[in-house]
Amino acid sequence: MTASAATRRRITAAFADAGVTGQLHAADIDTGTALGVGSDTLVPTASVHKLCLVTTLYRQASLGLVDPTRPVDIPAAGRAPGATGLSAMRDAARLSLRDLASLAVAVSDNTAADLLWDALGLDTVNATMTGLGLTRTHAVQTMRELLATVREDAHGEPAALTDPAVVARLRALDPTRTNRSTPREITALLAAVWRDEVCPGEYGEELRALLGLQAWSHRLAAGFPFDDVRVSGKTGSLPTLRNEAGVVEYPDGGRYAVAVFTRAASTDVTLPAADAAIGAAARIAVDALRA
């Protein structure tokens, strides 16, 4: 068995031990060396697609097409569902586009993301991804629209989302009917950001800093519990679905883009083993690349 085959087997075993199926792609940002499991599988991105959204904002800004400091008035009514950020707040507010981007990444704020979708447009985000060569990365709906399909498919009964039969028919989990990409394309996007190919100079620096703001450390970052290793990432969650993509940076200069997409057999909302499997699989992949 080759070293790469043994690594893929260990990654698959880490997923199986946690009760999930998974796809992964990991790449050395500087050398291009990569490995994966199901790297070209089309997957529903959920909130990982916010990476595409904020990347588009900064690319548009670098081209002089958008002012990221432009303020947006945010009424109290009509916000997307969510437990964080503006989605959980009750009063009117005013924030810049780039501060909305910070909320969309740091706490996966659905309302902040939707305000960016409204400002930029789905077509602009999709055209940006295509222009970067990511032809299988495509958005068909905002967060409010995506979550509306979940409510409709569950007939407005949140408790129904514990029923495997209901979950199986969710459009939000069907990559042909929702926002989608592949693990390989998501790592290509992250590598392009870190190589200054998306928006060079100050905009690139600000985008990378923004992508390091995520508050959640129980998935990808859990695989790299070191003070001198920096993990920047974006999670995505839906019933049975747990994703994360990000960049792992070592003090010796090593930089690795990793994307992990999983589906659990259980419909339980809390599955620590499934969350931890993302970090475990990513660590196996990065260790192999560093070796």
Sine and cosine of phi, psi and omega as CSV:
sin_phi,cos_phi,sin_psi,cos_psi,sin_omega,cos_omega
0.00,0.00,0.76,-0.65,0.02,-1.00
-0.95,0.31,0.28,-0.96,0.00,-1.00
-0.88,0.47,-0.66,0.75,-0.02,-1.00
-0.92,0.38,-0.61,0.79,0.03,-1.00
-0.91,0.41,-0.63,0.78,0.03,-1.00
-0.91,0.42,-0.61,0.79,0.03,-1.00
-0.91,0.42,-0.72,0.70,0.02,-1.00
-0.88,0.47,-0.60,0.80,0.02,-1.00
-0.91,0.42,-0.65,0.76,0.02,-1.00
-0.91,0.41,-0.62,0.78,0.02,-1.00
-0.91,0.42,-0.72,0.70,0.02,-1.00
-0.87,0.49,-0.63,0.77,0.02,-1.00
-0.92,0.40,-0.60,0.80,0.03,-1.00
-0.89,0.45,-0.64,0.77,0.07,-1.00
-0.90,0.43,-0.74,0.67,-0.06,-1.00
-0.88,0.47,-0.65,0.76,0.00,-1.00
-0.89,0.46,-0.47,0.88,-0.01,-1.00
-1.00,-0.03,0.01,1.00,0.01,-1.00
0.97,0.23,0.50,0.86,0.00,-1.00
-0.76,-0.65,0.35,-0.94,0.28,-0.96
-0.98,-0.22,0.47,-0.88,-0.08,-1.00
-0.44,-0.90,0.35,-0.94,0.11,-0.99
-0.79,-0.62,0.57,-0.82,-0.07,-1.00
-0.53,-0.85,0.58,-0.82,0.22,-0.98
-0.65,-0.76,0.69,-0.72,0.03,-1.00
-0.71,-0.71,0.66,-0.76,-0.05,-1.00
-0.61,-0.79,0.65,-0.76,0.17,-0.99
-0.96,0.29,0.89,-0.46,-0.12,-0.99
-0.89,0.46,-0.51,0.86,-0.10,-1.00
-1.00,-0.07,-0.52,0.86,-0.02,-1.00
-0.98,-0.21,-0.36,0.93,-0.05,-1.00
1.00,0.10,-0.10,0.99,0.06,-1.00
-0.87,0.50,0.70,-0.71,-0.11,-0.99
-0.56,-0.83,0.29,-0.96,0.14,-0.99
-0.46,-0.89,0.32,-0.95,-0.02,-1.00
-0.21,-0.98,0.18,-0.98,0.11,-0.99
-0.76,-0.65,0.93,-0.37,-0.05,-1.00
0.89,0.45,0.59,0.80,-0.14,-0.99
-0.87,0.48,-0.48,0.88,-0.07,-1.00
-0.97,-0.25,0.24,0.97,0.06,-1.00
-0.96,0.29,0.75,-0.66,0.07,-1.00
-0.96,0.30,0.80,-0.60,-0.08,-1.00
-0.76,-0.65,0.50,-0.87,0.15,-0.99
-0.95,0.31,0.76,-0.65,-0.12,-0.99
-1.00,0.03,-0.42,0.91,-0.10,-1.00
0.78,0.62,-0.72,-0.70,-0.09,-1.00
-0.97,0.25,-0.14,0.99,0.13,-0.99
-0.88,0.48,-0.40,0.92,0.01,-1.00
-0.92,0.39,-0.25,0.97,0.09,-1.00
-0.89,0.45,-0.37,0.93,0.14,-0.99
-0.86,0.51,-0.71,0.71,0.01,-1.00
-0.90,0.43,-0.61,0.79,-0.03,-1.00
-0.91,0.41,-0.78,0.63,-0.06,-1.00
-0.96,0.29,-0.51,0.86,0.09,-1.00
-0.89,0.45,-0.66,0.75,0.04,-1.00
-0.89,0.46,-0.66,0.75,0.03,-1.00
-0.83,0.56,-0.75,0.66,-0.07,-1.00
-0.96,0.27,-0.51,0.86,0.09,-1.00
-0.92,0.38,-0.68,0.73,0.05,-1.00
-0.88,0.47,-0.63,0.78,0.02,-1.00
-0.90,0.44,-0.67,0.74,-0.03,-1.00
-0.92,0.40,-0.42,0.91,0.03,-1.00
-1.00,0.02,0.00,1.00,0.01,-1.00
0.98,0.22,0.31,0.95,-0.05,-1.00
-1.00,-0.09,-0.32,0.95,-0.01,-1.00
-0.64,-0.77,0.64,-0.77,0.12,-0.99
-0.99,-0.12,0.95,-0.32,-0.06,-1.00
-0.92,0.39,-0.23,0.97,0.04,-1.00
-1.00,-0.01,0.01,1.00,-0.02,-1.00
-0.87,0.49,0.80,-0.60,-0.01,-1.00
-0.97,0.23,0.52,-0.86,0.02,-1.00
-0.82,-0.58,0.79,-0.61,0.09,-1.00
-0.99,0.14,0.75,-0.66,-0.12,-0.99
-0.87,-0.50,0.97,-0.23,0.02,-1.00
-0.93,0.37,0.33,-0.94,-0.02,-1.00
-0.95,0.31,-0.47,0.88,-0.08,-1.00
-1.00,-0.05,0.37,-0.93,0.16,-0.99
0.98,0.18,0.37,0.93,-0.04,-1.00
-1.00,0.08,0.47,-0.88,0.04,-1.00
-0.92,0.39,0.51,-0.86,0.05,-1.00
-0.89,0.45,0.48,-0.88,0.05,-1.00
0.27,-0.96,0.37,-0.93,-0.07,-1.00
-0.98,-0.20,0.09,1.00,-0.07,-1.00
-0.71,-0.70,0.33,-0.95,0.13,-0.99
0.85,0.53,-0.59,-0.80,-0.03,-1.00
-0.88,0.48,-0.50,0.87,0.01,-1.00
-0.88,0.48,-0.45,0.89,-0.02,-1.00
-0.99,-0.15,-0.07,1.00,-0.06,-1.00
-1.00,-0.09,0.35,-0.94,-0.20,-0.98
-0.91,-0.42,-0.18,0.98,-0.08,-1.00
-0.92,-0.40,0.37,-0.93,0.05,-1.00
-0.89,0.46,0.45,-0.89,-0.05,-1.00
-0.53,-0.85,0.13,-0.99,0.07,-1.00
-0.60,-0.80,0.85,-0.53,-0.04,-1.00
-0.66,-0.75,0.40,-0.92,0.08,-1.00
-0.98,0.22,0.27,-0.96,0.05,-1.00
-0.86,0.51,-0.66,0.75,-0.04,-1.00
-0.95,0.31,-0.49,0.87,0.09,-1.00
-0.95,0.31,-0.54,0.84,0.13,-0.99
-0.89,0.45,-0.64,0.77,0.04,-1.00
-0.88,0.47,-0.64,0.77,0.03,-1.00
-0.88,0.48,-0.68,0.73,0.02,-1.00
-0.92,0.39,-0.62,0.79,-0.02,-1.00
-0.89,0.46,-0.53,0.85,0.01,-1.00
-1.00,-0.01,-0.77,0.63,-0.16,-0.99
-0.88,0.48,-0.70,0.71,-0.03,-1.00
-0.80,-0.59,0.31,0.95,0.04,-1.00
0.80,0.61,0.70,0.72,-0.05,-1.00
-0.93,0.37,0.91,-0.42,-0.03,-1.00
-0.94,0.35,-0.60,0.80,0.02,-1.00
-0.92,0.40,-0.69,0.73,0.05,-1.00
-0.86,0.51,-0.68,0.73,0.02,-1.00
-0.89,0.47,-0.69,0.73,-0.03,-1.00
-0.91,0.40,-0.56,0.83,0.08,-1.00
-0.90,0.43,-0.57,0.82,0.10,-1.00
-0.94,0.33,-0.66,0.75,0.08,-1.00
-0.84,0.54,-0.68,0.74,-0.01,-1.00
-0.91,0.43,-0.62,0.78,-0.05,-1.00
-0.96,0.28,-0.60,0.80,-0.10,-1.00
-0.99,-0.11,-0.64,0.76,-0.05,-1.00
1.00,-0.05,0.64,-0.77,0.04,-1.00
-0.85,0.53,-0.65,0.76,-0.05,-1.00
-0.89,0.46,-0.62,0.79,0.00,-1.00
-0.92,0.39,-0.68,0.73,0.03,-1.00
-0.89,0.46,-0.71,0.71,-0.01,-1.00
-0.91,0.41,-0.64,0.77,0.02,-1.00
-0.91,0.42,-0.58,0.82,0.04,-1.00
-0.91,0.42,-0.69,0.72,0.02,-1.00
-0.90,0.44,-0.69,0.72,0.03,-1.00
-0.88,0.48,-0.66,0.75,0.02,-1.00
-0.89,0.45,-0.43,0.91,0.04,-1.00
-1.00,0.02,0.06,1.00,0.02,-1.00
1.00,0.03,0.17,0.98,-0.04,-1.00
-0.99,-0.13,0.98,0.22,-0.17,-0.99
-0.98,0.20,-0.22,0.98,0.01,-1.00
-0.96,-0.26,0.08,1.00,0.03,-1.00
-0.99,-0.13,0.91,-0.41,-0.18,-0.98
-0.54,-0.84,0.70,-0.72,0.06,-1.00
-0.95,-0.30,0.71,-0.70,0.03,-1.00
-0.89,-0.46,-0.11,0.99,-0.08,-1.00
-0.36,-0.93,0.44,-0.90,0.13,-0.99
-0.97,0.23,0.08,-1.00,0.03,-1.00
-0.91,0.41,-0.65,0.76,0.00,-1.00
-0.89,0.46,-0.61,0.79,0.01,-1.00
-0.94,0.33,-0.65,0.76,0.03,-1.00
-0.88,0.47,-0.74,0.67,-0.02,-1.00
-0.92,0.38,-0.48,0.88,0.07,-1.00
-0.90,0.43,-0.60,0.80,0.04,-1.00
-0.92,0.40,-0.57,0.82,0.04,-1.00
-0.90,0.44,-0.72,0.70,0.02,-1.00
-0.88,0.47,-0.69,0.72,-0.02,-1.00
-0.91,0.42,-0.68,0.73,-0.03,-1.00
-0.94,0.35,-0.40,0.92,0.07,-1.00
-1.00,-0.09,0.15,0.99,0.01,-1.00
0.82,0.57,0.56,0.83,0.07,-1.00
0.96,0.29,0.21,0.98,-0.03,-1.00
-0.92,-0.38,0.99,-0.17,-0.01,-1.00
-0.82,0.57,-0.57,0.83,0.00,-1.00
-0.89,0.46,-0.41,0.91,-0.02,-1.00
-0.92,0.40,-0.31,0.95,-0.03,-1.00
-0.96,0.26,-0.01,1.00,0.16,-0.99
-1.00,-0.04,-0.08,1.00,-0.01,-1.00
-1.00,0.00,0.90,-0.44,-0.02,-1.00
-0.83,0.56,-0.53,0.85,-0.01,-1.00
-0.92,0.38,-0.61,0.79,0.04,-1.00
-0.93,0.36,-0.72,0.70,-0.01,-1.00
-0.87,0.49,-0.61,0.79,-0.04,-1.00
-0.88,0.47,-0.42,0.91,-0.04,-1.00
-0.99,-0.16,0.08,1.00,-0.02,-1.00
-0.91,0.42,0.82,-0.57,0.06,-1.00
-0.89,0.45,-0.51,0.86,-0.03,-1.00
-0.91,0.40,-0.26,0.97,0.02,-1.00
-0.97,-0.23,0.04,1.00,0.00,-1.00
-0.98,-0.20,0.95,-0.32,-0.09,-1.00
-0.91,0.42,-0.18,0.98,0.08,-1.00
-1.00,0.06,-0.14,0.99,-0.09,-1.00
-0.80,-0.60,0.11,0.99,-0.04,-1.00
-0.60,-0.80,-0.07,-1.00,0.04,-1.00
-0.90,0.44,0.68,-0.73,-0.22,-0.97
-0.50,-0.87,0.31,-0.95,0.11,-0.99
-0.22,-0.97,-0.25,-0.97,0.13,-0.99
-0.78,-0.63,0.41,-0.91,0.05,-1.00
-0.83,0.56,-0.64,0.77,-0.01,-1.00
-0.89,0.46,-0.67,0.74,-0.04,-1.00
-0.94,0.33,-0.56,0.83,0.03,-1.00
-0.92,0.38,-0.64,0.77,0.05,-1.00
-0.93,0.36,-0.54,0.84,0.06,-1.00
-0.90,0.44,-0.63,0.78,0.04,-1.00
-0.89,0.45,-0.74,0.67,-0.01,-1.00
-0.89,0.46,-0.66,0.75,0.01,-1.00
-0.89,0.46,-0.63,0.77,0.02,-1.00
-0.90,0.43,-0.62,0.78,0.05,-1.00
-0.90,0.45,-0.70,0.71,-0.06,-1.00
-0.96,0.27,-0.35,0.94,0.05,-1.00
-1.00,-0.06,0.14,0.99,0.01,-1.00
0.90,0.43,0.48,0.88,0.01,-1.00
-1.00,-0.04,-0.23,0.97,-0.01,-1.00
-1.00,-0.03,-0.78,0.62,0.02,-1.00
-0.47,-0.88,0.97,-0.23,-0.07,-1.00
-0.96,0.26,0.18,-0.98,0.11,-0.99
0.96,0.30,-0.59,-0.81,-0.13,-0.99
-0.90,0.44,-0.54,0.84,0.02,-1.00
-0.93,0.37,-0.63,0.78,0.06,-1.00
-0.90,0.43,-0.66,0.75,0.02,-1.00
-0.89,0.45,-0.67,0.74,-0.02,-1.00
-0.93,0.37,-0.61,0.79,0.02,-1.00
-0.90,0.43,-0.70,0.72,0.01,-1.00
-0.90,0.43,-0.63,0.78,0.04,-1.00
-0.90,0.44,-0.65,0.76,0.01,-1.00
-0.88,0.48,-0.67,0.75,-0.03,-1.00
-0.94,0.33,-0.16,0.99,0.09,-1.00
-1.00,-0.05,0.11,0.99,-0.10,-0.99
-1.00,0.02,-0.16,0.99,-0.14,-0.99
-0.81,0.59,0.73,-0.69,-0.06,-1.00
-0.99,0.17,-0.39,0.92,-0.13,-0.99
-1.00,0.07,0.76,-0.65,-0.03,-1.00
-0.81,-0.58,0.30,0.95,-0.11,-0.99
-1.00,-0.10,0.01,1.00,0.00,-1.00
-0.89,-0.46,-0.99,-0.15,-0.08,-1.00
-0.85,0.53,-0.75,0.67,-0.06,-1.00
-0.90,0.43,-0.40,0.91,-0.01,-1.00
-0.89,0.45,-0.38,0.92,0.02,-1.00
-0.99,0.15,-0.11,0.99,-0.08,-1.00
-0.71,-0.71,0.92,0.40,-0.12,-0.99
-0.99,0.12,0.88,0.48,-0.04,-1.00
-0.80,-0.61,0.66,-0.75,-0.02,-1.00
-0.90,0.43,-0.45,0.89,-0.08,-1.00
-0.98,-0.18,0.16,0.99,0.08,-1.00
-0.93,-0.36,0.83,-0.56,-0.04,-1.00
-0.99,-0.16,0.75,-0.67,0.04,-1.00
-0.86,-0.52,0.86,-0.51,0.08,-1.00
-0.93,-0.37,0.75,-0.66,-0.08,-1.00
-0.33,-0.95,0.08,-1.00,0.06,-1.00
-0.61,-0.79,0.82,-0.57,0.03,-1.00
-1.00,0.05,0.20,-0.98,0.14,-0.99
-0.48,-0.88,0.72,-0.69,-0.07,-1.00
-0.65,-0.76,0.66,-0.75,0.17,-0.99
-0.52,-0.85,0.15,-0.99,0.01,-1.00
-0.77,0.63,0.83,-0.55,-0.04,-1.00
0.94,0.34,-0.14,0.99,-0.10,-0.99
-0.96,-0.28,0.77,-0.63,0.08,-1.00
-0.69,-0.72,0.85,-0.52,-0.03,-1.00
-0.79,-0.61,0.37,-0.93,0.30,-0.96
-0.33,-0.94,0.60,-0.80,0.09,-1.00
-0.72,-0.70,0.59,-0.81,-0.01,-1.00
-0.11,-0.99,-0.13,-0.99,0.00,-1.00
-0.84,-0.54,0.73,-0.68,0.03,-1.00
-0.95,-0.32,0.84,-0.54,-0.05,-1.00
-0.87,-0.49,0.81,-0.58,-0.01,-1.00
-0.99,-0.13,0.41,-0.91,-0.03,-1.00
-0.91,0.42,-0.32,0.95,0.03,-1.00
-0.99,0.10,0.08,1.00,0.03,-1.00
0.99,-0.15,-0.13,0.99,0.03,-1.00
-0.91,0.41,0.72,-0.70,-0.03,-1.00
-0.73,-0.68,0.77,-0.64,-0.13,-0.99
-0.70,-0.71,0.82,-0.57,0.08,-1.00
-1.00,-0.04,0.74,-0.67,-0.06,-1.00
-0.71,-0.71,0.69,-0.72,0.11,-0.99
-0.75,-0.66,0.79,-0.62,-0.03,-1.00
-0.77,-0.64,0.79,-0.61,0.00,-1.00
-0.81,-0.59,0.79,-0.61,-0.08,-1.00
-0.74,-0.68,0.43,-0.90,0.17,-0.99
-0.77,-0.64,0.74,-0.67,-0.01,-1.00
-1.00,-0.08,0.50,-0.86,0.11,-0.99
-0.95,0.32,-0.56,0.83,-0.02,-1.00
-0.99,0.11,0.55,-0.84,0.08,-1.00
-1.00,-0.06,0.08,1.00,0.03,-1.00
-0.85,0.52,0.64,-0.77,0.03,-1.00
-0.94,0.35,-0.64,0.77,-0.03,-1.00
-0.97,-0.22,0.92,-0.40,0.03,-1.00
-0.67,-0.75,0.99,0.15,-0.05,-1.00
-0.82,0.57,-0.59,0.81,-0.02,-1.00
-0.91,0.42,-0.60,0.80,0.03,-1.00
-0.93,0.38,-0.65,0.76,0.07,-1.00
-0.88,0.48,-0.73,0.68,-0.05,-1.00
-0.91,0.42,-0.48,0.87,-0.01,-1.00
-0.88,0.47,-0.49,0.87,0.02,-1.00
-0.90,0.43,-0.74,0.68,0.04,-1.00
-0.91,0.41,-0.64,0.77,-0.02,-1.00
-0.90,0.44,-0.71,0.70,0.00,-1.00
-0.91,0.42,-0.66,0.75,0.01,-1.00
-0.89,0.46,-0.65,0.76,-0.01,-1.00
-0.90,0.43,-0.67,0.75,0.05,-1.00
-0.86,0.52,-0.70,0.72,-0.03,-1.00
-0.91,0.40,-0.73,0.69,-0.05,-1.00
-0.92,0.39,-0.65,0.76,0.04,-1.00
-0.85,0.52,-0.65,0.76,0.01,-1.00
-0.91,0.41,-0.65,0.76,0.04,-1.00
-0.91,0.41,-0.62,0.78,0.00,-1.00
-0.95,0.32,-0.45,0.89,0.01,-1.00
-0.95,0.31,0.00,0.00,0.00,0.00
